[in-house]
Each structure stands twice: as C-alpha cells, then as structure tokens.
Amino acid sequence: MQDFIFIFQWYSVFLLIGLIFLPLTFFILSEFIDRGYIFSKILGIILISYLVFFFSSLKIFTFNISIVFALFISLVSNYFIARKAGIKRIFQGKIRFFVIEEILFAVCLAFWSFVKGNQPDIHGLEKYMDFGFVNSILRSTYLPPKDIWFTPFSINYYYFGHLMTAVLTRISGIPSNITFNLMIAVLFALTFVSAFSIAINLLKSTNMKKGLKFFIPTGILTAFIVTLGGNLQTIYTFFKAYPNDSPVPFWQLPFQPLNFPNSYWYPNATRFIYHTIHEFPSYSWVVSDLHGHVLDIPVVLLTIALLLTIFLKKQIKLLYFPLIGFLLSVMYMTNAWDGVIYLLLSAAIFLALSIKYKTKKLFFSLRKFATYLLLVLISYFIFSLPFNLSFKPFVSGIGVLCAPQFLVSIGKFGPFLFEADHCQLSPPWQLGILYGFFYFMVISYALFLKKIKEVKKEDIFIIILIVVSSILILLPEFVYVKDIYPTYYRANTMFKLVYQAFIMLSLSSGYIIIKIFSQIKKVKINKSIFIAWTVVLFFLLFLACSYPFFSIQSYYNNLQNYVGLDGTKYLKTLYPSDYKAIIWLNKNIEGQPVILEAQGDSYTDYARISSNTGLPTVLGWTVHEWLWRGTYDIPAPRIADVTTLYETPSIEKARSLIKKYNVSLVFVGTLERQKYPNFNEEKFKKLGKLIYQNGDTRIYKINPLSI
C-alpha cells in the first residue's frame, strides 16, 4: 500500500509539471499531431532543473529556495504563454491523443515500478556512485555539489541528470531510496511514450485518414523497439551456449532448439565484441544504474522531436535554434558524449535545410547553414558556462586505431594519439549480429524508396538519422577517446556512440516497417518475394524484441518476489547494524560534514556510508576518482592516510590527518573492522565523543577543540 502511495505521488508530480508546461510545449511542437503532449513533462523537468542549477550555481538562492523560485517562474511564464496563444483553441481535437499518451505513461510507470519492486537494491555496478551523487545534491546548500568520495572538492563529472532526480525528489517529498527506483521507472515511461509520439508524427502526413486504429499500433511498435528491443545476439538461444568471454559464430555451434533458451546470459548481448561495451536502453532498464546515458534518454528524444519539428516546418523561427543549443548543453552536462553526437545530428539537419532543389539544380545556402549552427553553438556555450566553471575534462586525446609504425614512433600529434598495440577491430560477423536487424530494414527501405519513387520530408529526416547512426557505429573502428583503461581503451567510446545509434536506428526501423506495410500497394512486387521478406522481417523482429523476456526473467527472478521500492532494504540483511546507523545519520546529521569510513575499490561495498547519506568522505572508490581527476597520483596518497587514521595509535598523527581532511565524524562498522585489522579506537575516544552505538557499529564526533 505504501508503494502505491509513492507511485501515485511520483505520478502526480509529473502530471503537474506536464500541465504547467503544456502552453510552452504546444508552442514549440506545434507541427505535431499530438502537440508534443508527452514532451511537456520532459521540457518541464529540464527547465525547472536548469533554473535551480543556475540560481544555486551562481549562489543567488540556496538549492531548496531555488526550487521554489523555479516552480514560480515556470507557472507564471506558462500562464502568459497560454493567455497569448489561446490554449483552449489548441486543445480542440487533440484531447484523445492526450488521454492515450497519459494512459500509456501511467501504465508504463506502474509496470516498471512493479518490475523494480522485485529487485530494488541500490547495490552493485555503479549504483553507489549514482545514489551518492543524488544524496550529495540533496544535502547541498549551493551547487556544484560536493564529491562524496574526495573531500573537499566538488563533483568533477556530468551530474545534471542526478540534479534532475534530486529536484524531483525534493518536489515529491519522497525519500531518495525510493525515488532512485521510481526515477528508473519514469525514465522508462517517458522513453516509451516519447518514442510513441515521434513515431505517429513521422507517419502522420501519409496516414491522417486512418485514425487512431492506425496510430496506436504504429506508435506502440516503434516505442517497443526503442525502449525494450535488443539485438540479434538472442539467436544464440537456439544453439549450445558458448563461454561468456569467447563468442563464436552461431553457425559453428550445435543447433539445440529443444533446449531453448539454452542458458542464455542476457549481458552477452552488450559485451559481444572483445573488450568493448555496446549497450542499449532495454539492458539499462534491467540493470538500473541511474547513469548519465540513461538519465539523458528523454532529453535525447525531446531533441529529436524538436529537430523533426524544425525540419517539417514551412517557416522556421530563429527562436528554435537557441533552444536546440540549450538542450545540447543539458545533454553535455548529463552525458557529455550526447552533446557532441546531437550537435552532429543537428548540423546534418541544418545542412539539409540549407539545400533547395529548383529548376533541376541544387542550391546550398552557406549563410543559412552558418546562421543556424552559430545560434546553436553560442547558446550551447552560454547555457553550459556555469557547469564548465567548476568542471575539468578528463579526456586526454583521440587515439587512432592500428596506427602505422612511423606514427607510433611520433606518439602524439595535436589531439591525436598513436599508441602501439592498439588495434582492436570488430569482426564483421559480430557487427552483423549486433546491427543486422537495423540494416535489413535500411536495405529494405532503400529498395522500397527506389520502387515507390517518392521521397517525403519525413523520409529525408529518417535517412539523416540512418547516416548519422552509421557514422557512430563505424567511428570506434577507426578512433577512440583516450581514458584511463589500458585494455578496454575503446570500450567507452563505442558504448557512448552506439547507444545513441541504437536509439536513432530503432526509431528509423519502426518508421520503415509501418511505411512499407501501409504503402505496399503502391509498389509492384512479386507476392512470393514479399511473403519471404515478411517472414525474414518477423523472424528478425522476434529475435530483437525477445530480449527483455530473457533479461527481465533473469534479473528479476521471473517477477515472482515483489519486495517493494526501498532501495536500501538489502542493508538490513547484509549489514544490519550499519543500516540502522545510516538511517540515524540521515535523520540527525545536517549539512555535509566530512565522515571517515573505510576506503575500497570500485564496484565493492566500500563507500556505502557516503553513498547512502551524501556525506563526503576522505576517499571512496579509488578508480572512479582516478578517472574523474585524470591521474592515479591524485587519489592514491589518501589510501595510506585512511589506513593511518584507523590504525595508528598516535593521537598526533590522527590529529594531523583529521585536520588535513577536516574530518568531523568517524564511522566504525563491519567493513572498517574487516579492512583494518590493526584498528585502534582509543584515539577517537580522546579526540571526540561517541554519539551513536548499535552493536559493533559506532560513530564518533570529533571535538573541534581537540584538533
């Protein structure tokens, strides 16, 4: 019953935000058949969060007061837009679309909330990092938020998506250990309905007379592919399983259909090519890390929707281009790669808009293209400036794959790196399995357009999506962005690029399927060939769309064990005394005093206190800080300092380090006692006082006068 109340509260916040921002959304997405109804929720979240970010970063208002002002400004500005636009007139004839999309949104939110309730633990993978970011923001007075794992510095990462989560948490009044899971659910819902909206608007010009009976299945098919679809790696469910790290062509394995699904391991679809990552949204919902690439999906779809609107408009208003720049800046602050990717897509769209075909000749307006691009770039830099004032990029160059020896001897030229033994390339057969469904659709589309001899503006838009996506898939075969990982040096590059390629190709594939089937009568084609094509299509579609049935079943234990939305409940079993201490800290400690806790490696249970409370510690996950700070030499010395603080019997040594890191609280729990076998507790009794004890878990408060 409590979870139902939380879900209703969460849904109500999005309903309210969506209603507030309807006037602005209707004005921006006026070309859409549904007036972009679902995007009012996304636009509202982004704008409210950005106002909070702006006010708090410039220290005009505190974080909490900034939320109040942001809501007030949003309400007043949309009221005046509604008065000027005549909102009642805009609603006419569109209510049915609003109702359908609102129902879809509510159903998707409830469905994935239920799914998450079967495994809600904020535990494993990078959840500690994401949860810690959100909790740090919630404790912040001003932005940028403090880095919970490297006091006294601020977060040197892309945290705007976590800021949106924190803002929504504060508005809803729901605890963050619940909203963490509800945020995953609402991202799922927003992605599904946004893809639905884009799909019906892509096909509206040629199918307006068919009504809702056409638009609903059209939108749902595309939304399913975008949100839940996978790749053709699921074909391995029919064959004998291969060792997880050593994939072989499926045709070299014994065919075992009677053993379906043959111990199929769903993460293999995202780690199929050696030492790379090639994830997609369906996998993201299942593993549920609240990471930037997931938090950014609704922003990405809003940007695609806005670009589609601009592309279809007969008269383009210059106001749209600063808005594109604003969305690109939000993407950059949420998941930096996306800002670059959708700048590329925007440039491709602007290029197409700057070309006209008259009297059998092509004319290109350089002035128009430059104006559009310049407006976007200027606004992008202005809106991202407050973030860049406290952010230091940790990319160290662009590596070239398989560089010839004479370039390797040079080592570096400008931003380009030529490293020896860096020649990982993807086997074509593996690329075929990962993207075979999409390019089957692309080839079918090309042949269809050749037959129909009619290319609409929507088709050109889809072609641009396909071209940009193909570039993103091919780029990791030539270059990689240098980070700290020596063997997985192109993994992050491929991950961020193909993730967006998957989204754009999914939208394109949904459009192509419906386009072909709705207009096949216009094409003279052999019936047998069409039947054979249809059989192949449905088999490939089955493989791609069957992925969530394996992943959800595996990760969520067949949805047979609903335990609720509390993401910290697992601590009751794993670390019961620490769990009660975390609850006490969250109730009794204000602000962000530094708390000392055991330091440990990434993806372990260390840094559990800072993550679950938002209180900064001396050092958390070392490899993550290595990545964020650019070199291991920065976090490394703190490992020994933390050990010394726990183990030294010397009050003077402890006092010196406590003063160095401004430690106010000392946590002594299960992992601290395990990690530091020579743990000396007496000094903390002399330097402070015991303020909490439950079993072997204790918290000391350092006396400032003793330092």
N, C-alpha and C positions, 0 to 999 in steps of 0.2 A: 504493500500500500504506500509506503514511504517513497519507493522508487517511482511509482505512478505520479505522485505529487511533484517530485523533482522533474520528471519528464514534462509534466504539464507546465510547471514554472518556466522551464527552459524554452518550451514551445511558445509560451506566451510572450517571452522577451523577443523572439524572432518575429512573431506576428506583429507586435507593437512597432518594432523597428521598421519592418516592411511597410506597414501602413503609414508611418511618418514619412518615409522616403518615396512613396508612390508618385507624388507630383514631379519630383526631380527625375525619377526613372522614366515616367511616361514622356517627359520632355526629351530625354536623351535617346531613348529607344522607341521613338515614335513610329518607325517603319515596321516594327514587329507586330505581328497579328495579335499577340497577347500583351502588347505594350511592355514586354520585358518584365512582367509581374514578379517572377521569382527573383530577378536581379535587384529588386528594391531592397531585399534583405541583405544581399551581399554588399551593395553600394552603401547601405546604411551602416553596416558593421565597419566597413573600411573608413568611411568619412568620420564617424564618431571616434574611432580608434586613432585616426590621424590627428584630429583636433586635440585629443588627450595627449598624444605624443608631442605635438607642437607646444601646447601650453606648458606641459611638465618638463620637456627638454630645455625650454628657454626659462624655466623657473618662474613663469608668470603665475601659475597656480600649482598647488600640490596635485599629486596623482588623483586623489579622491575628488577634490574640488573640480579638477579638470573634466571629470566625467559628467558632473552636474552641468557645467557650462557647455560642454559639447552637446548634451541632450537638449538643452535650452536653445542653443543656436540652430540645431537641426530642426527642431519643431517650428521655430519662428520662420526660418528661411523657406521651409517647405510649405508653410501656410501661405506665404506671399506668392510663391510659385503657383500654388493651387488656385488662388484668387485670380491671378493674371491669366492662367491657362484655361480656366473654366473646367474644373475637374469633372463635373457631372457629365459634361458632353463627352469627355474622353472615355468615361466608363461605359457609355452606351454600346451595346452589342458585344462587349468583351467579358461580361461577368462570368459566362460559362467557362472561359479559359482560366479566369482567376480561381474559380471554385475547383476546377480539375487540378490545377497546379498546387493549390493549397492542400487538397486532399492527398495528392501524391507526396508532397513534402511531409505532411503529418505521418503518413503510413511509413515512409522511409525512415523518418526519425524514430518512430516507435519500434520498427523492425530491427534497426541496428542497435538501438538501446537494449533491446531484448538479447540480441546476439552478444553484445559486450557484457551483459549481466551474467553470461555463462563463463566468462573468464575476464574479470575486471582488473586484474592485478596490474598496478603501475610498477612493473618489475620485469627486468630483462631487457635485452637490446639497449636502446638509448632512452628508455622512458625516464630514468632518473635525471638525465640531463634536461629533458623537456619539462618534466614536472618541477624541477628545481628552478628553471627559468620563470615559469608561471608564478611560483610561490615567491620568488625574489621580487618580481614586479608588484605583486600584491602587497608586499611589505614596504615598497619604495615610497619615499616622500616625493622625490623627483626622479626623472629619467636622465641619463641611461641607468638601467638597473645594475645593482652590484653583481659581480661574478661570485656565485656561491662557492666556487671551488678555487678562488685565487684572490683572497682579500689583500689589499683594499681596492682592487681595480674593478672597473665596470665590465660588463659582458662584451667581449670582442667577437661577436657572432651576429647572425641575422635573426633578430628576435621579434620582429614586428608581428608575426603570426602568433607568437606567445603573448604579446601585448594584447592582441585582439581577444585571445582566450581569457586573459586576466580581466579585461574591461567587461566582457560578458559575464564573467564570474561575479564581479562586483555588482553589476546591474541586477543580476538574477538573485543575489543573496544566497546562492547555493555554495557549499564548501568546495574547494578546489579538487579534493579527492573524488568528488562526484562529477564535477564539470569536466575534468580531464577526459572521462569516458563519454560524457554527453557531447563534448566537442567533436570527438571522432564520429559520433552518430550524426551530428548536424552537418558535418563536412560531407559525409556520405549522402545525406538527403539533398543538400544544396547541389552537389555534383550531379546526382541523378536528374533532378528537376531542371537544372540549368542546361544539361545536355538535351533533355526533352524539348526545352524551349528553342534552343538553337536548331534542332532537327526540324521542328514544324515550320520554323521561319525560313529555313533554307528551301523547303519544298512548297511554300505557300503559293508562289506565283503561278505554278502549273497545276495546282490541285485545290484551289479555293472552293470549287463547286462540290467537292467530295465530302466536305463537312467533317464533323468530329469522328465519324466512323473510320475515316482515313487517318486523321491527325493523331489520335490517341495511340494506335498500334505503331505508327511511324515513329512517334516520339519515344515510346517505351523501348522499341527495339534498339534505337541508337543509344538511348540512355543506359540500357543494359550492357551494351558493348563497351561504352566508355567507362562505366562505373564498376562493372563486375567481370567483364571479359578478360581472358588471358591470352596465351599464345598457343601455337600448335605443339608445344612440348608435351601436352597431355596425350599425344598419340602413344607415348610410352606406357600408358595404362594397359595397352593391349599386348605388350611384349615383356619378356623377362626383365626384371629390374637390373639396372647397371649400378656399379659403385658410384656413390654420390659425386665424388670429385673427378670421375673419369668417364664422361659421357661418350658413347659411341653411336654411330648412325643406327637408327632403329631397325633398318633392314638387315643389319648384321646380328640382330638378337633373335632368339626363338619367339615365334608368334604364339601367344598363350591367351587367347580371348576368353577361355573358360576361367582364367584366374583374375579377370578384370575386377578391380583396378590394379592388381598386381603390386601391392605395397608401394603405391605411388607416393612420392615425397614431394609435396607441393612447392617448397622453396627452390627445388631444382630448376623450375621454370624461370627463376630470377638470377640463377648462378650457373647457367648452362655453358657459357663461353669461359674458357680458362682465365682465372684471375680477374674477372670483371663482374659488374653488377648491372642488371638490366631489368629493373622492377617496373611495375605498372600499378595503377590505383587499386585494383582488386586485391593484390597482395598487401598493399598498405593498410587497407581497412582491417584485414585479418590480424596482422601483427601489431597494429595500433600504436606505433610510435607517433607522437604528436610533433613530427618534424616539419621543417620548413617546406619541403616539397609537397607534403600533404596539406598543410595549412594554406598553401598558395593555390590549390586547385580551383576553388571558387573564383579567386581573383583572375586566374588564367581564363576561365570560361567567360567571365564578365568582359575581359579584354577582347576575346574572340568575338563575342556578341557585339561589342561596340565597333570593332573593325568591320564586321559584317554590315552593321547599320550604315556606317560611313560609305562602304563600298556600294551599297544598294541605293543610297540617296541620290536624287537628281541634282539637288543643290546642297553643297557641303558647307556647313558653317565652320569657321575657323575655331570656334569655341571647342570643338571636339578634340582638337589636337593637343591643347594643354591638358585635357582630361586623360588622353592616352599617355602623355608624359607622366601625369600623376600616378596612374595605375602601374606604369613601368617602374616608378620609384618605389611604390609599395611592394611590387614583386621583388625588386632588388633588396629591399630591407627584410623581406620574408624568406627569400631563397634566391640569392644573388644571380645564379645562372639564368633564372627565368626572365630577369630584366633584360639580359643580353639576347636571349632567344626570341622574346616577343618584340624587341626592338628590330631584330632581323625580319620577323614576320610583318611588322608594321611598315618597314621600309619597302618590303616586297609589295604590300598593298598600295602604298603611296606611289610606287613605280607604275603599277597597273593603272592607277587613277590618273596618272600624268600622261598616259598614252591614249591617243584618239585615232580612230580609223576613219578617214574621209577620202572620198574620191579614189578608193583603192590604194591609199597610201597611209603609212603610219606616221603620226606626228608625236614627238615627245616634248613635253614642256618641262625643261630643266628648272625654270623659275617656280613652277607649281610644286614640283617634287622637293626642291630645296626649301621652300616655304613651309611645307608640311613637316619635313624632317627637322628643320630648325626649331619650329614651335614645340615639337615633342622633346627635343634634346634640351632646350632651355628650361622648360617646365620640369623635366626629369631631374636636372641638376639642382634646381631651386628647391623642389619638394624633398629631395634626398639629402640636402645640405645639413640639416640638424643631426641626422644619423651619422653622416661622414665626419662630423666634427669630433666624434668620440670613437670612430671605428678605424682600425688599421688593417688593410687587406693582408691575408697571409698566403697569397699565391706568389710563387717565386719564379714563374716563367712558363713559356709554352714549349713543351717537348715535342720533338719531331721523331716519329717512329721510323725505325730502320734507316737511320741516317748513315750515309756513306762514310767511310773511314776518314777521308780528308776533312769532313765536317766535325767528326768526333774529336779529331785532334785539335780543332779550334775550340770546341766545348760550348761556347756561347757567342751569339751574335745578336745584339739588341735584346728583345724579349725571348728569342728562340734559343732552346737548349738542344744540344746534340750529345746524347748520352750513349755510352757503349752498352751493348747487350740489352737494348730496349727496342725489341722488335716483335712484340706480341701482336699478332693479327688474327682476326676472326675467320675460321674456316667457312667458306661459302655455304656449306650444307647446314651449319648451325644458324647462320643468319637466315637461311631459308625457313628453318623450323620456327624461329622466333617471329619472323615477319611475313611468312608465306601467305597467311590469310589476307593480310592487308594488300599485298602486291598482286594476289589473284584478283582482288577487287579492282585494283588500279588498272591492270591489263584489260579486264572486262570492261571497265569504264571507257578506256581509250578506244577499244573496238566499237563500243556502243555509240560513242560520240561520232566516230567516223561513219557509222551506218546512218545515224539519225540526221547528221549534217545540220545540227542546230546547237549552238553553244550559248547558253544564257549567262547572265552576270553571276548567278549562283555557281554555275559550273566553273567559271574562271576563278572564283573565290576558292572552290574546292581544289582546283588544280594548284593554286598557290600553296594551300595547306600541304598538299602532297609533295610538292617540290621542296618546301622548307623542311618538312619531316624527313625526306630522303637525305637532304644535306646533313641533318642532325645525326642520322644513323651512320652515314659514311665518315663523318669527321673523326670519330675515335679510331678509325683505321689509318689515319694519317698523323694526327697530333693528339696531345694530351696536355692538360694543365697540371703543372708540377705541384705536388703536395708532399707530405712527409712519408708517404707509404712507399717503400722501396720495391716490393714485388707486385703490389696491386696499383702500379703507377698510373694506369689508365682507367681504373675502376670507377672512380668518382666522376671523371669526365664522361664516360659512357653512361653512367647512371643518370646524371642530370639531363643529358641531351636526349637520350632515347625515351626517358619518362614522358617528356613533352611531345616527342614524336608519336608515342603511343596514343596520347590523348587526341592529337590532331588527326591521325590516321583512323582512329575509332570513329570520330565524328564524320570523316570523309566516307568511311565504309558504310555506315548507316545510311547516309545520303545516297550513295551509289546503289545499294540494294533496293531501296524504295524507288529511286528514279528509274531503274531498269524495269522493275516489275510493273510500275504504274504506266510506263510508256512503251512497253514491249510491242504493243500492237502497231506502233508506228514503224517498226523495223521488220523487214522481210528476212526471216531467218528459218533455217531448216528445223522442223519440230524436234527431230531426234537430237540434233545438236543442242537445242535449248533444254531439253529434258536432261541430257548428260551434264550440261553446265549447271543446271539446278541441283542435280544430285551431288556434284562436287561441292557446290556452294554450301549446301546444307550440312554436308559432312564436315567441312572446314569450320563452319559456324558452330556446329556441335562441339568440336574439339576446343574452340576458343571459349565458348560460353559454358562449357562444363567445368572449367577451372574452379569457380567458387564452391561447387558442390564437394570437391575434394579438400580444398583449403579450409573451409568453414568446419566441415566434419572433423578434420584432423585437429585443428587448433582449439575448437570449442566443444570437442567431445560429443559430437552429434547433437548439440544443443539440448542435452539431457540433464544438465546440472545448473540451473539458474541459482546464483548465489547473491545477486544484487550488484549495484553500480559502485559500491565503495571500493576504490582502487587501492586502498591501504589495508584492507581487511586481512590480507595474506600475512602481514606482520604479526598478527595475533598468534599465528601458528609458528612462524619462522623465528621471530624474536619478540616473544610476548612482553618481556619487561621493557624493551626498547620501544615497543608500540605504545605502551602507556606513557612513557617518557616523552615521546613525540607529541602525543595529544596534550600533555601538560605544557610543553614548550609553546605549542600553538595557542594555547589559552592564556598563558601567563607572561610570555615574553613579548614586549612591544618593540617595534623598530627592527634594526638589523645589527645587533651586537655580534661580534665575532665569536664563534663557538669552535673549540678544538675537538676534533674527532679523528679516528684512525684514517690514514690515507691508504688508497689502494688503486689497483689498475682499473682501466676502463672495462665496462660490462660486468663488473663484480658488484657485490652488495655493499662495498665501501662507499662512503659519502652518502649513506642513507639518511643521516640526520639533516644535513644541509639541504638535500633534495626534498625531503618531506616537510621541512619547515621554512625554507627560504632564508635561513640564517647562514651568512658566509662563514667559511672555514679557511684554514691556512692553505690546505691543498686537497683537492678532491681527486677526480680521475686524471691521472698524470698525462696519458697520451692525448686526451682531449685538450688539455691545456697546452701541450706541446704543439698541437695543430693550431690552436687559436692564437698562441703567442709567437709562432713562427720558428722556434728553436727549442730543443730539449733542455738547453742550458738555462733557460729561464725558470721552469718549474722544478728541475732536478734538485737543486740545493735544499728545497723545502722538505724533501723526503726525509733527509737526515735530521732536519730541525724538528719535525713532528715526532720522530723516534726519540730524539733527545728530550723533548718536552714530557713524554710519557715515562721514559725510563730513567732519566738522570735523578740521582738522589740530591744533587746540588741545588739548593734554593737559588743561588746566584745565577747559575746557568738558566734555570727555568724562568727566573725573573727577567733576565735579559731577553729571552725569546718571546716571552709574553708581552713585553713592552714593544719589541720589534714588530710583532704582528697585531698588537692591540687586542689581545685575547681577553674576552670578558667572561666567557663561560667555558667550562671543561666538561666534556661528556665522557663517561666511563661506562661502557656496556659490553655486550658479548664479544663483538669484533675487536674492540680495544684490548680486551684481556687476551684474546687469541693472538693478535698481531704482535703485541709487545710482551713477551714472556718475562722481561725484567721490569715490568711496570712498577713504578714507585708512586704510591698515593699520598704519602705523608706530606710531601711538599705542598700539595694543593690544599691540604687542611690548614697549613700555616699561611699560605698566600691568599686564601679566601675562605669561604664557608660553604658547607653542604646545604643546598637549597632544595634538592629532590633526591629521594631514595626509594627504590622499589626492587627488592631482591638484591641482585648484584649490580643493578643499573643505578648510577649516581650522576648527579650534576652539581658541579661546584661553580660558585660565582666568585670571581677574582675580586679582591678588595683593592680598589684603585690606590689606596694609601700605602699598600704593601709593595707597590711597583716603583 
